[in-house]
Amino acid sequence: MKGDPVPLVEVVLSSYDGAAWLEAQIASILGQTHGNLRLSVRDDGSRDGTPEMLAAWAEREERLSFRQGSRNLGPAGSFFRLLDDVGSDVAFVAFADQDDVWEADKIARAVAALSALPEGVPGLYCARVVIVDEDLQRRGLSPLPGRGPSLANALVENIAIGCTSVLNRAALTLLRAEWPQPPVKHDWWCYQVVSVLGQVIYDARPALKYRQHGGNMTGAGYTPLDRFLGKVGRQLNGEQSALRRHQAGELLRLFGDRLPARDRALVEAFLESEQGIARRLRYAVSGGVYRQHWLDDLAYRLLYVIRGV
């Protein structure tokens, strides 16, 4: 309605040795077309000039607040700490990585999409990205999800890239009632919880330039083959299977009594199916979980028989 106040958006950013990239990212965040925004940064123990750079920004920019973390918590722990500190006046919370560059209307688009949800429904907005190299030269686009967001997908794959993700107030309240025990991925955890207890909105229009460089915590890969081989490699070394198993267990522990019966049964069957190769084989053929793209899904099912979850 005309004349309604512009909702406050808090952007939360966890920094770590990001001095080479932060200037461009901060400028793109503070340059958003959305008219009511602030940026809260927690440094997670940088060893370069990041804290000094952030302190200088905070001196000259009243919309930016910065604090030095007392200890290194890792990405998930640092972002959860930032979410715990979000004030009651904030309507939406956006995650930001330190090395990307946002499109000017990123936040405006997220706010519009989330504002269309019924009141009280936990919502998570996420979007496609333009993949760029360290000099911001375009190398490709992240793949579009072929089957859409759901718990059946969220158990085995994360399509909610953290740097694009925005939460509404109901989602923030839901998530921070109790945080999961590590290890988890903060963005994947949010996608998993909101996919079953709220609504996930995926925007097919790219929201930012997703910079790939040697210091990335995770990477998208420049080509579909790069991304596919990376996923297979992580599955073979057990990294992803252990993470999936743990996050599914935490979902049951923290939200099991709130899950619809069908979804609770899906999670329980997912966790129980790894017990024995015969059971894994049956589950790989008929189980309810899926990855978004057929080749990824086929590779996951084959590797699941070998390695489990």
N, C-alpha and C positions, 0 to 999 in steps of 0.2 A: 504494500500500500504506500502511496506517495506520502512522504513525510516521516515514515517509520525510521528509527535509528538504524544506522549501518552496523551490522553485528561485528563484534570484535573477534579477530582471528589472531591466535598466537602461533607463531612459527617456532618450532623447537629444533635446535641444531646441536649435535654433539660433535665437537671438533677434536682432532688428533693429528698433529703434524701436518696441518693443512695450509701453512702460510703461502705456499705456491699458488693456491687456488681460491682462497677465501674472498679476496677483493671482488672478483667478478661475481661470485655467488651472492655475497651480501648486497651488492648493488642491485642485482636482479630481484632479490627478495624485497628490498625496501622500495624498489621502483614499481611494485605491483599496482595495477589499476584499482584494486579494492581499496577503499578509502579509510579503513580502520584496521590497522595491523601493527603488531609488535613482534620483535624477534628476540628470543631468549636462547642464549648460547651457554652451554656447559663444556668446558675443556676437560678432556679425559686423560690429562697427564702428558701433554705435548712436550717434546724435547727440542723443537725448533722455535721460531719466532712467533708462533701462533698466539700465545697469551698476550704478548706485547701488542700485536696487531689488533686483537680484539679489544684490549683495554683502550687503545687509541680510538677505535670506532665508537666505543661506548661513551667516550669523553665528548665527542662531537655530534652524536646521534642519539636523541632522547628515546627513540623507539627501540633501541638495541640495549639489552642488558646482558652482562657477561659475568660469569663466576668461574673460578678455578676449582675443579673437583679436588677433594682431599685425597682421592686415590683413584686408580684406574679401574673402571667397572666393566670395560668392554662396551661395544655398541649397544646391546640390548639393555644392560644395566644402566648405562648413562641416559638412554632415552626414557626408560621407565622412571628414573629419578626426575627428569625434566617434566614428565607427565604428572607426577605426584605434586609438583609445585605449581601447576596451572591454577590460576585463581578462579573464583566463582563468577567473575564478570566475563569470562571468555565463552563464546558461543561455538567456536570451531578451533581445532588444533591441527596444524600441518607439520609433518616431518620434513626435515631438510637435510641433505647431505652437504658436505663442505666443498665439493669439487664440481658441482653442476652449474648450469645457468638456466634460470627459469624463463618461460614465456611470460610476457607482461600480464596476461589475463588468467594465469594459472589459478590463482586463488579465487577470482571472481567466478570462474566456471565451476569450481568445486562448491563454492557457497550456493550458487544457484541450483546445482544438482541436489545437494543435500537438503536445501530448504524446501524442496518439493516433496520430501518424505513426510508421512503423517507424524504429528507431534509425538515425541516419546519413543520413536523407533530408532534404535542404534543404527547409525549409518557410517559407512566407510566409502570414500571416493578414491579411486585410483585411475591411472591413465597410462597410455602408451608413451614411449619416449623416442627421441631421435638420438641414435648412438653416434657419438663423435669421438675423435681422438683427443690427445692432450692439448692440441692447438685449436680445438673446437671445429675441426673439419669434419663434415658429415660423412659417416661410414655406413649408415643404414638405419632401419627402424626395428624396434622390438616387435616380436610377433604378436598378432592379435589372437586372443583366446578364442578357439574355435567353438567351444561348447559352453562358455560362460561361467561365472563364479558360482560355487556351491561348496558345501562341506565335503562332498565326495571328491571334489578336486583339491580342496584346501588340505586334506589329510596327506596328500602326496606331492603337492606342488604349490608354489606361491606365485600368483599372478599380480599381487598388489605390491609393486615395486615401492619400497619405503619412501624414496624421495618424491614420489608423486602422491602419497597417501595423505588424506585429510579426514579427520574424525569429527562427527558432531558431538554435542554435549552428552547425549544419551549414550553414545558409544564410549566416550571417555569415562563416564560414571560406571558403566558396566565393566570395563577393562581394569580400572584401577581399584576395584573392590578388593582384589588380591592378585598379586603378580605370581606368575609361574616360577618354579624353581629352574635355575639354569641347568643345561644349556638350552636356549631358545633363540630364535631370530625375531626381533621385535615386530617387524612388518608382517612376517608370516604368521606370528601368533595373533596379531590383530585381525588379519584376513580370516584365520580359522575361526576365531570366536564370533566375529560379526557375521560371517557367512551362515552360521547356524542360529544365532540369536538376534539377528538384525537384518540389514540389507546392504549388499555391496554393489556399488555403481562403478562400472568400468567405462571410461571415456576413450573412444577409439582415436580421438584427435590428440596428437602428442602434446605434452604439457611442459617439456623441458629438454634441454640438451644434456644427455647422460654421458659424462666424460669418462673415457677409459684410459687408464695409464698404469704404470708399474706399481703404484702404491694403493690401488683400489683394494678394499676389503673383499669385495666380490665384484665380478665383472660379467658383462653381458656377452662379450665376444662380438667381433665385427660381422661375422657371417653365420647363417644357419648351421653350417657344418661346425664352426667353432663352438657354438652354443651346445649343439648336440653332443659333441665329443667331451665337452666339459661336464655335462650332466652325467654321461656314462662313466667318466673317470671318477666323479664324486660318489656315484653309486657303487662302483667296484671297490673303492677303498673303505666303504662302510660309513663314511661321514654323514651322508644324507639319510641312510636307513636308521642310524642311531638317533638322529635328530627327529625324524618323523615319529619314531616309536615313543620318544620322550614327550614330544608335544602332544601327541594323541592321549598319552597317559595323563598329562597335566590337564587336558581338556576335561577328561572324565573326573579327575580329582576335584577340580575347582567348580565345574559347571554341570556335572553329571545329573544332579537332581533337577536341573532346569532344561535339560535337553528333551525335545520331543522323543517319544518312545522309538520311533523309526530311526532317528539320528543317533540315539544312544546305542541302539543295536548295530548300526553301521560302524561306529567307533569300536565297540567291543569285538565285533567280528574281524575288523581290521587288525586289532592287536592279537587276537587269539589265532589268527590264520597262519602265523609264522611257525607254529609248532609242528615240525616235521615236513619233509619234502613233499609227501603226498598231499597233505593239506594245503601247502603253498601252491602246488600245481593246480588243485581244484579252485583255489581262490583266484589265482592268476587268470584262469579262464572265465570265471563267473562272478568275481568279486565286484562290489559296487563302486569302488574308487576308480578315478580316471585322471589322466593327464590331458592337456588341452589339444595336443596335436598327435595325429595317429602314429607317427614314427616314434615320438617320445613315449607314447603310451605303450607301443609294442616293445620298445627297449626296456621300459620299466617292468613290464610283466615278465619278460624273459629273465631279467636280472633279479627280480623278486623271487623267482623259483630257486635261484642260486643262493641269494643272500638274505632273503626275508625283507620285511617291511621296508 
